[in-house]
Structures are given as C-alpha cells and as structure tokens.
Amino acid sequence: MAVKLTGRSQNRKVHLVRSHAHEEDIPGTVNVRAVEGDDAYLGQALFPVPAEDPNDPLQWPKPKKITILVIMSFYSFLGNAILLGPGPYLTLWSETFGISPGDASTLISYPNLAYGFSSLILVPLYLKIGRRPVMLGSLLAFIAGLAGCSRAQSFGELMAWRVIHSFGAGICEALPVQLVNDIFFLHERGKHIGYYTFGMCFAAMGTIPAAYMLPTKYSWRLFFYVGLAFACALFIVAFLVVEETSYDRKAHMNRDVSPDRSDEIIFHSSEKPDDAIVEQAAVTPDRKTYLETLRPWGRIDPEVHAFTLMWRSFTYYLIPQVLWVVTSFGTIIGLGALAFNYVFPIKITAPPYNWPESSSGVQSLGSLLGFILALPFTSSSDRLAGYLTRKNNGIREAEMRLGVMLPAMLIGPAGLVVYGLTAEFNLHWIGYFFGSGLASFGGYFYYCFTLAYAVDSYNSNTSEMLIAINVGKQAVSFGLGFGVLDWVLERGYATIIAGAFGGVFLANNLMLILFMLRGKQIRRFMSKSWLAKLHGRA
C-alpha cells in the first residue's frame, strides 16, 4: 500500500522550512547532512527542525525575527545603561546623602545583584505563562522603578527604586537569548546572540549623557526622566510587535500525521486491493491574525513546575561549559566594567588631570570603541563552525566556533594591565581609553561566544541554564565589584586592577584551550552522568 501526503491549508503561498537535521547522542553534536527536499544553508540542513506550521517561530519571516531581536536588544541596552550609567553621580550622591563613596557605589552594586537574581523568578514564570506577558510585566516594573528614582529624596528611597527597576529589567539578560533560541536556527545563533550582546555592551556609553546632565536644572534626576521616556516608548512598541515565541513543537509534529484521523484518509481503488493508495492530509494550520498576536497572555504550560526549575537550575553550575559562561561574564563585568565606572570619575577629576565633573563619564568611549571594533567579527564563529562542519562531513560540534576567540584570550587581560598602570602612575589620559578599549574588545568575544557555545551544548535545556548563568554572573560580578574602591585605594591601582584583576581575567580566558581540546569529551562524560538524568538528557 502506498501512502501519499497532501497539504491542505489557506497558507499555500507561505514556504515552510523542512529539515531532517537531528542531534546525536551527545548533546551539542548535530547531524546537519541535508537530504533531498531539505532547506539548507551552505549545504547544511537547518536545525532545530521546525514544525510545518506558519505559527512556529522558526517559520516566521526573517524581517519579523530581526525586528523582535532589535527590540529586545534595545531593552537590554536601556536596562544596562540605566543600571551602570549613574557612575558619574557617586561623588555627588556621597555629598548629597552624607555617605561615603563606597556606600554610594552600592547604588550600583546592589541593583546589579537584583538585576541578575530576577531571572530566578522571571524565567520560570515565562516558561509557565509565556514570554510575552512576562516581558510586558517586566517593562511595567522597569517604568515604575524609573519614575520612583526620579523623585527619590533619600538614599534608602533611591536604593529601593533602583532595585525595583533593575529587578524588572533583569529579564532582558535571559529573554533575548531565549528568543534567539526560539526563533533562529543553529547556524545563525552566534551572530544574533552577538548583536544582542552588542546592545548590552553599548550600554557602557550610558555614563556619557549621565555626566553631561549634571550641570542641568534637574541634575542627576534628568537621567531617570529620560530613561523613563524611552522605557514608555519601548513598552508601546514591544506590545505592538513582539509576538509570543513559546511554541510546543513536539506536540504539533505528533499531530502532523495521525493514523487515528480516519476522516482525512481517502482510499483510491484499483484492480488489486494491495495497490490501494492512501492519501492522507497533512493539515497545516492558518497563521494567526495580527489581532490574535496582540493578546497579552501567552501559552500556559501545565508541565512547568516553577519551584523545580528554580532549584534544578543551580545544578548547572556543575557543568563546566555553563560555569565558564558564569565566570567569563562575572569577571568581565566585575573586574572591568564596574572597576572602570568606579575608578575613572575619581581619577580624572583629581590632579594631575583636573577634568570637570561633566566629563567624568567619557571613559566609556574607550569601551564603546572596543565594542565597535569587535562588531565586524560577530558572525565569525558561525562562519568558522560552518566551514569546519563541511570538512567534518556534515557533523557539527559545539566547539567548532571557539577558535575565533584565541586572539581575544590575551587582548582582554592586557587592557586591564594598561588601565591599572595608567591609574597607578598617572600616565597620559589616553591610557584609560586604550586600556578599557582593549578589555572591551576582548570581552566582546567572550560575551558572545561562550554563551553561544553553552546554548549549542545544551540546546534543549536553555531556560534552566539561563537562570544559572544570570544569577551566577551577577553574583560573581557583585562579589568582585563590591568594595573595589576600597581595594584600589588601600592596595593601589596597579596591584588590584593590573595584577589581581588582570590575573583572574587571564586565568578565566585560558580555559578556552581546555574546551577547544577536551570540550566534546566533557560533553560525552556529562551526558552519561547523574546530571543528565536529572536534566532529562539521559
């Protein structure tokens, strides 16, 4: 008996992507050999395999996907800019509220901690009720917190509102990566995670407008007024454009061809009964209307147990690839970004430089330049992985993207050495910009590609992994950045920034060699461990 599948849908003009790619027994090893009828990129079948449903986010048009990514990247930029931008205000806040500069710095470090720990609650929530409602709710909390900061009259009040807006915006540390995993294919991940990362890194320039707002009528409050306006505009655009990306792909695929649907089976008789042809309709659902996509609620998943996700996410710290992302982000943020934001305003406004306070935030230009110079390399890991996959007969390994990080392995720590020595010996001010630029150039590669590597290695467990990564990296950066002013003032800039911080940065970066040489063996070992059973990957 022959079987013929026919499609029946009102979406006949929509091309639906088809693929036979699949993950092998070891997580992170994917067979992307294309067969006849597969959609492919450079001869490689697309992965993950989408459902034949125009509502599957993998099937959405490319412009729609890019628009969503741009919106979420801007959210990440705005959230981080508001979090780290007040660096130039530490001296003013110290005088205004009658506290030490170290205590004033906690107006950045404690919100930074809330920024990461919000994932512990918001990620399980968006898995339970959908990405869209949690995103919109987080934006409302962000807006409320900014409004409160703009009117705060005391240190305690300002701290409370800072924690609230940081907690709300913290979801943009996990959600953009989750959306990249939801709507883009494997060969696109490195590039698009990189573009989101650039939005996050571009937030370093937040100190520039923050510093130039000091002499204005509203002083530091103007910074929060402007942030509030952008946040309100972002909420409106996100409501109108960002569709729910949670999709039960397995359930749809199981419905595509069902032997129990006798009403869709058509028998064609012939001379011999054995030659009967069964024509089975593979029904393709209609695309949702625009008004349907505006629903503020998402798909509720009854199988998600929030508390289980919370405690199980901490077991991901036992997975080397995930731990490496945590330490990479934590060291770059804690040793680099926070140190730059804390130290530069104090050094540059004192002798021998004597710059005005309104210029105390321009050090972020060095970081910005480093990120811009690294931006053209954003797609390099995808290109390298694609080339090595073709040479490997269509078998893609997660480690294939790591080679592009080798130059950055040394460039980043070198930047901290330059910065620390410049501060210690009061060298020419260009050293601050050159040092932060080198650190940011190298850090961009580690931001982008350690995260992409972890997502490649544990694709089906992305959400739980993101909880661990975001909580861990903010905890590490908080621990390293907390009291950094006291450290450098007691021990010296060269000892702490160039010596201790640079050494820790280099030690973390050298782990690249281990994963390039032994990453697959580590993945194979972990796939047979008790953790694999706990994570449902045995």
Order of alpha helices (4+ residues) and beta strands (2+ residues): beta-beta-beta-beta-beta-alpha-alpha-alpha-alpha-alpha-alpha-alpha-alpha-alpha-alpha-alpha-beta-beta-alpha-alpha-alpha-alpha-alpha-alpha-beta-alpha-alpha-alpha-alpha-alpha-alpha-alpha
